[in-house]
């Protein structure tokens, strides 16, 4: 293994030796490195000092800072820089003469001058791209680590995946979910059954048609990843639907910018109105992050509370929501497919809207079992697998 991997880093991850530093200089107060591919990176002195990973500045067991940011002078400057025999960047700091060493692979990966190298790019889609979810067939009903990794990557990329050929055992969905992360418990319980039953407190447990929707926007943070396992599919009807809410958001922004602004700013309240719980939350249909990019969609048409808005704004607000809903349920965006016994679908509940056609209980039984995990649990699991693959590739 390359010697630079023995140079400590602030975390316990494996950073493959892809780039080396061939020269380094101080310019004004910054440290500038030249890499083996002739790229240059500029590092801020406070950032470098803050990420020193010597034993005085970092607890090697917990990987937590020992150095307090308040103890770093705002005018700190590098006194000298060099590259040692292991290829590490060495910085001697002005003032106290503290010496910091930086692993070049870690340093390159965190360079502010390079584009982020995402292992999986999110791809938006509509019904021209898929007729059914991207799918993987299991071997003898088993999901090995490689298949689970592919399923998680696919969910991150497209927001959805389907695994086929599984057993119909009641315990399967819980066992599968726990391989991804802790189960997100909600007022629907830890594990829930989707079956038609009399006097249900949710339309999901009827045989009715369900328009495209996301689950539990009644909470401040809706569940990130939904997992549904089909155990029985004897009844006629009941096709499943999936729609990419981010693709709809993208297209509305281009086609109807006024609607897009309304959908990103107007808060709708979703509420559990049947009792005994009283969960409710207000948020826009399209939630934007600090880069003004969608990070979530919220739509549960059958649980909308009365709109609270000025009378003169209501025409625009209703028109915008109707535009989103029409696209979400249109053949242009929505895919329809049979949900067969032994199938499992996993999708991003804050990106993908799901729905169901009406089914007919008198023609046979239909039983799904589901649960939720969080997006960050899925991301953690993906990174775990990526670390394993990186180590194996360099051994």
C-alpha positions as CSV (number, residue, x, y, z in Angstrom):
1,X,0.0,0.0,0.0
2,X,1.3,3.5,-0.9
3,X,3.1,5.2,2.0
4,X,1.0,8.3,1.9
5,X,-1.9,6.4,3.3
6,X,0.0,6.2,6.6
7,X,-0.2,10.0,6.9
8,X,-3.0,10.7,9.4
9,X,-6.3,12.3,8.3
10,X,-9.0,14.0,10.4
11,X,-11.3,11.0,9.8
12,X,-10.8,7.2,9.7
13,X,-11.7,6.9,6.0
14,X,-9.4,5.4,3.4
15,X,-8.2,8.0,0.8
16,X,-6.8,6.3,-2.2
17,X,-3.5,7.7,-3.5
18,X,-4.7,9.3,-6.7
19,X,-2.8,12.6,-6.7
20,X,0.5,13.7,-5.2
21,X,1.9,17.2,-4.4
22,X,4.9,18.1,-6.6
23,X,5.4,21.7,-5.3
24,X,4.0,24.0,-2.7
25,X,4.4,27.7,-2.0
26,X,3.1,30.5,0.3
27,X,1.3,33.4,-1.5
28,X,0.2,36.2,0.8
29,X,-1.3,34.1,3.6
30,X,-2.5,31.2,1.5
31,X,-0.9,27.8,0.8
32,X,-0.9,26.8,-2.9
33,X,-0.2,23.3,-4.0
34,X,0.6,22.0,-7.4
35,X,-0.6,18.4,-8.1
36,X,0.9,15.7,-10.2
37,X,-1.7,16.5,-12.9
38,X,-0.5,20.1,-12.9
39,X,-3.7,21.4,-11.2
40,X,-3.3,24.0,-8.5
41,X,-5.3,24.3,-5.2
42,X,-5.4,27.3,-2.8
43,X,-5.9,26.6,0.9
44,X,-7.0,29.1,3.5
45,X,-4.7,29.2,6.6
46,X,-7.5,29.0,9.1
47,X,-9.0,26.1,7.3
48,X,-5.7,24.2,7.3
49,X,-5.0,25.0,11.0
50,X,-8.6,24.0,11.9
51,X,-8.0,20.6,10.2
52,X,-4.7,19.7,11.8
53,X,-4.7,16.1,12.8
54,X,-1.7,15.8,15.1
55,X,-2.3,14.3,18.5
56,X,-2.6,17.7,20.2
57,X,-5.4,18.8,17.8
58,X,-7.3,15.6,17.3
59,X,-8.5,12.7,19.4
60,X,-7.4,9.7,17.3
61,X,-10.0,7.4,18.8
62,X,-13.2,9.6,18.4
63,X,-11.8,11.7,15.5
64,X,-13.1,14.8,17.3
65,X,-11.4,18.1,17.5
66,X,-9.3,18.9,20.5
67,X,-8.2,22.2,19.1
68,X,-10.8,24.9,19.8
69,X,-11.5,27.2,16.9
70,X,-11.4,30.2,19.3
71,X,-7.7,29.4,19.9
72,X,-6.8,30.0,16.3
73,X,-5.7,33.6,15.6
74,X,-7.8,35.2,12.8
75,X,-4.5,36.5,11.4
76,X,-2.7,33.2,11.5
77,X,-0.2,32.7,8.7
78,X,2.1,29.8,7.5
79,X,5.7,30.4,8.4
80,X,7.1,27.8,6.1
81,X,5.8,24.9,3.9
82,X,7.4,21.8,2.5
83,X,6.7,18.2,1.2
84,X,8.1,15.5,3.4
85,X,9.5,12.0,2.4
86,X,6.0,10.5,2.6
87,X,4.6,13.1,0.3
88,X,2.7,14.9,3.0
89,X,2.2,18.7,3.1
90,X,4.0,20.1,6.1
91,X,3.1,23.5,7.4
92,X,4.9,25.4,10.2
93,X,2.7,28.1,11.7
94,X,3.6,31.6,12.7
95,X,3.3,32.6,16.3
96,X,3.6,29.3,18.3
97,X,5.6,27.4,15.6
98,X,3.1,24.5,15.6
99,X,3.7,21.9,12.8
100,X,0.8,20.3,10.9
101,X,1.0,17.5,8.4
102,X,-1.7,16.8,5.7
103,X,-2.3,13.6,3.8
104,X,-2.2,14.7,0.1
105,X,-5.1,12.4,-1.0
106,X,-7.3,13.7,1.8
107,X,-6.2,17.3,1.0
108,X,-7.0,16.9,-2.7
109,X,-10.4,15.5,-2.0
110,X,-11.2,18.5,0.1
111,X,-9.7,21.1,-2.2
112,X,-12.1,24.1,-2.6
113,X,-10.7,24.6,-6.1
114,X,-11.8,21.3,-7.6
115,X,-15.3,20.2,-8.6
116,X,-16.9,17.8,-6.1
117,X,-16.5,14.3,-7.4
118,X,-19.9,12.7,-6.6
119,X,-19.8,9.0,-6.8
120,X,-23.4,8.9,-7.9
121,X,-25.1,11.6,-10.0
122,X,-28.8,12.2,-9.5
123,X,-30.6,11.7,-12.8
124,X,-34.1,13.1,-13.3
125,X,-36.6,11.1,-15.3
126,X,-40.0,10.9,-16.8
127,X,-42.1,8.2,-18.5
128,X,-40.1,8.4,-21.7
129,X,-37.1,7.1,-19.7
130,X,-38.8,4.2,-17.8
131,X,-41.9,2.1,-18.1
132,X,-41.1,0.3,-14.8
133,X,-38.6,1.0,-12.0
134,X,-35.0,0.0,-12.6
135,X,-34.9,-3.6,-11.3
136,X,-32.6,-6.3,-10.1
137,X,-33.4,-10.0,-9.9
138,X,-32.3,-11.8,-6.8
139,X,-30.6,-15.2,-6.8
140,X,-32.6,-17.7,-4.8
141,X,-34.3,-14.8,-3.1
142,X,-31.1,-13.6,-1.4
143,X,-29.7,-10.0,-1.4
144,X,-25.9,-10.1,-1.0
145,X,-23.8,-7.0,-0.2
146,X,-23.0,-6.3,-3.9
147,X,-26.7,-6.3,-4.8
148,X,-27.7,-4.1,-1.8
149,X,-25.0,-1.6,-2.8
150,X,-26.3,-1.5,-6.4
151,X,-29.9,-1.1,-5.1
152,X,-28.8,1.8,-2.9
153,X,-26.9,3.5,-5.7
154,X,-29.8,3.2,-8.0
155,X,-32.1,4.7,-5.4
156,X,-29.8,7.6,-5.0
157,X,-29.5,8.1,-8.8
158,X,-33.1,7.7,-9.9
159,X,-34.9,7.9,-6.6
160,X,-36.3,4.4,-6.9
161,X,-35.4,0.7,-7.4
162,X,-37.2,-2.7,-7.5
163,X,-35.9,-6.0,-6.3
164,X,-37.6,-9.1,-7.6
165,X,-37.8,-12.8,-6.8
166,X,-37.9,-12.4,-3.0
167,X,-39.8,-14.5,-0.5
168,X,-43.2,-13.3,0.8
169,X,-42.2,-13.8,4.4
170,X,-43.7,-11.2,6.8
171,X,-40.3,-10.5,8.3
172,X,-38.5,-9.6,5.1
173,X,-39.1,-5.9,4.9
174,X,-37.9,-5.3,8.4
175,X,-34.7,-7.4,7.9
176,X,-34.0,-5.6,4.6
177,X,-34.6,-2.1,6.1
178,X,-32.3,-2.8,9.1
179,X,-29.5,-3.6,6.6
180,X,-29.8,0.0,5.4
181,X,-30.2,1.7,8.7
182,X,-32.4,2.2,11.8
183,X,-36.1,2.0,11.1
184,X,-38.0,5.4,11.2
185,X,-41.0,4.8,13.4
186,X,-44.1,6.9,12.7
187,X,-47.7,7.0,14.0
188,X,-48.4,4.2,11.5
189,X,-46.0,2.1,13.6
190,X,-42.6,0.7,13.0
191,X,-43.7,-1.8,10.4
192,X,-47.1,-1.2,8.7
193,X,-49.4,-3.4,6.5
194,X,-51.1,-2.0,3.5
195,X,-54.3,-4.0,3.2
196,X,-58.0,-3.2,2.5
197,X,-60.0,-3.2,5.7
198,X,-63.2,-1.7,7.0
199,X,-63.2,1.7,8.8
200,X,-59.6,2.4,8.1
201,X,-58.0,5.6,9.4
202,X,-56.1,6.0,6.1
203,X,-57.1,5.7,2.4
204,X,-54.0,3.5,1.9
205,X,-55.8,0.7,3.7
206,X,-58.8,0.8,1.4
207,X,-59.2,-0.4,-2.2
208,X,-59.5,3.2,-3.5
209,X,-57.5,4.8,-6.2
210,X,-54.6,6.8,-4.7
211,X,-53.3,9.8,-6.7
212,X,-49.6,10.6,-6.7
213,X,-48.4,11.6,-3.3
214,X,-45.6,11.5,-0.8
215,X,-46.0,10.0,2.7
216,X,-46.4,11.9,6.0
217,X,-45.8,15.5,5.0
218,X,-47.7,16.1,8.2
219,X,-44.3,15.9,10.0
220,X,-41.5,18.5,10.2
221,X,-39.2,16.0,8.6
222,X,-41.1,13.4,6.5
223,X,-39.5,9.9,6.2
224,X,-36.7,9.9,3.7
225,X,-36.8,6.4,2.2
226,X,-39.8,4.2,1.9
227,X,-39.6,0.4,1.5
228,X,-42.6,-1.6,0.3
229,X,-42.8,-5.4,0.0
230,X,-45.6,-7.1,-1.9
231,X,-46.6,-10.3,-0.2
232,X,-49.9,-11.1,-1.9
233,X,-51.1,-9.8,-5.3
234,X,-54.2,-11.8,-6.2
235,X,-56.8,-9.0,-6.6
236,X,-57.5,-7.5,-10.0
237,X,-56.3,-3.9,-10.5
238,X,-54.1,-2.0,-8.0
239,X,-51.3,-1.2,-10.4
240,X,-48.5,0.9,-8.7
241,X,-47.3,4.3,-9.9
242,X,-44.1,6.3,-9.4
243,X,-43.3,9.9,-10.5
244,X,-40.2,11.9,-10.2
245,X,-41.1,15.1,-8.3
246,X,-37.8,16.7,-9.0
247,X,-38.3,16.3,-12.8
248,X,-41.7,17.9,-12.5
249,X,-40.2,20.8,-10.5
250,X,-37.5,21.3,-13.1
251,X,-40.0,21.4,-16.0
252,X,-42.4,23.7,-14.2
253,X,-39.6,26.1,-13.5
254,X,-38.9,26.3,-17.2
255,X,-42.5,26.3,-18.5
256,X,-44.3,28.1,-15.7
257,X,-41.9,30.2,-13.7
258,X,-44.7,32.0,-11.9
259,X,-46.2,28.6,-10.7
260,X,-42.7,27.5,-9.7
261,X,-42.3,30.6,-7.5
262,X,-45.6,29.9,-5.9
263,X,-44.9,26.3,-5.3
264,X,-41.6,27.1,-3.6
265,X,-42.9,29.9,-1.4
266,X,-46.5,29.1,-0.5
267,X,-46.9,26.8,2.5
268,X,-49.6,24.1,2.5
269,X,-50.6,22.5,5.8
270,X,-51.0,18.7,5.8
271,X,-52.8,17.3,8.8
272,X,-54.0,14.0,10.3
273,X,-57.6,14.9,10.8
274,X,-59.1,11.5,11.7
275,X,-57.5,11.3,15.1
276,X,-56.5,10.3,17.7
277,X,-53.1,12.0,16.8
278,X,-53.0,15.5,15.6
279,X,-49.8,15.8,13.5
280,X,-49.7,18.8,11.2
281,X,-47.0,20.8,9.4
282,X,-46.8,23.7,6.9
283,X,-44.3,23.7,4.1
284,X,-44.0,24.5,0.4
285,X,-44.8,21.9,-2.2
286,X,-41.2,22.2,-3.5
287,X,-38.6,22.7,-0.8
288,X,-35.4,24.4,-1.9
289,X,-31.9,24.1,-0.4
290,X,-29.4,26.9,0.1
291,X,-28.4,26.6,-3.5
292,X,-32.0,27.1,-4.6
293,X,-32.2,23.5,-5.8
294,X,-35.1,21.2,-4.8
295,X,-34.3,18.9,-1.9
296,X,-37.9,17.7,-1.3
297,X,-41.4,17.7,-2.6
298,X,-44.5,17.4,-0.3
299,X,-47.9,16.4,-1.7
300,X,-50.6,14.5,0.0
301,X,-53.8,15.6,-1.8
302,X,-56.2,13.8,0.5
303,X,-54.7,15.2,3.7
304,X,-54.5,18.9,2.8
305,X,-55.8,21.2,5.5
306,X,-57.7,24.4,4.4
307,X,-55.5,26.9,2.6
308,X,-54.4,29.9,4.7
309,X,-53.7,32.7,2.3
310,X,-55.0,36.1,1.1
311,X,-58.1,35.9,-1.0
312,X,-56.4,37.7,-3.9
313,X,-53.6,35.1,-4.0
314,X,-55.8,32.0,-4.0
315,X,-56.3,31.8,-7.8
316,X,-52.6,31.6,-8.3
317,X,-51.9,29.3,-5.5
318,X,-54.6,26.8,-6.5
319,X,-53.5,27.0,-10.2
320,X,-49.9,26.3,-9.3
321,X,-50.8,23.2,-7.1
322,X,-53.1,21.9,-9.8
323,X,-50.3,22.2,-12.4
324,X,-48.0,20.2,-10.2
325,X,-50.7,17.5,-9.5
326,X,-51.7,17.2,-13.2
327,X,-48.1,16.6,-14.2
328,X,-47.6,14.2,-11.3
329,X,-50.5,12.0,-12.5
330,X,-50.0,12.4,-16.3
331,X,-48.7,9.7,-18.7
332,X,-45.8,12.1,-19.5
333,X,-44.3,11.7,-16.1
334,X,-45.9,8.8,-14.2
335,X,-45.0,5.2,-14.7
336,X,-47.5,2.4,-14.0
337,X,-46.5,-1.2,-13.3
338,X,-47.8,-4.3,-11.6
339,X,-46.6,-4.9,-8.0
340,X,-46.2,-8.6,-7.9
341,X,-45.8,-10.9,-4.9
342,X,-42.1,-11.2,-4.0
343,X,-41.3,-7.7,-5.3
344,X,-39.8,-5.0,-3.1
345,X,-39.6,-1.3,-4.1
346,X,-37.5,1.3,-2.4
347,X,-37.8,5.0,-3.2
348,X,-37.0,8.4,-1.9
349,X,-40.2,9.6,-0.3
350,X,-39.1,13.2,-0.5
351,X,-38.5,13.1,-4.2
352,X,-40.6,10.3,-5.7
353,X,-44.4,10.4,-5.6
354,X,-46.2,7.1,-5.4
355,X,-49.8,6.0,-6.1
356,X,-52.1,3.1,-6.8
357,X,-54.9,2.2,-9.1
358,X,-58.2,1.0,-7.6
359,X,-58.3,-2.7,-6.9
360,X,-61.1,-5.1,-6.3
361,X,-61.0,-7.1,-3.0
362,X,-63.7,-9.5,-4.1
363,X,-61.4,-10.9,-6.8
364,X,-58.6,-11.8,-4.3
365,X,-56.3,-10.6,-1.6
366,X,-53.7,-7.9,-1.8
367,X,-51.2,-7.3,1.0
368,X,-48.1,-5.1,1.2
369,X,-45.8,-4.5,4.1
370,X,-43.7,-1.4,4.5
371,X,-41.4,0.7,6.6
372,X,-39.2,3.7,6.4
373,X,-35.5,4.5,6.9
374,X,-33.8,7.9,6.5
375,X,-31.9,9.4,3.6
376,X,-28.7,9.9,5.6
377,X,-28.8,6.2,6.7
378,X,-28.8,5.2,3.0
379,X,-26.0,7.7,2.3
380,X,-23.9,6.3,5.2
381,X,-24.4,2.8,3.9
382,X,-23.4,3.8,0.4
383,X,-20.2,5.4,1.7
384,X,-19.4,2.3,3.8
385,X,-19.5,0.2,0.7
386,X,-17.5,2.7,-1.3
387,X,-14.8,2.7,1.3
388,X,-14.7,-1.1,1.2
389,X,-14.4,-1.1,-2.6
390,X,-11.6,1.5,-2.5
391,X,-9.6,-0.5,-0.1
392,X,-10.1,-3.7,-2.1
393,X,-9.1,-2.0,-5.3
394,X,-5.8,-0.8,-3.9
395,X,-4.8,-4.1,-2.1
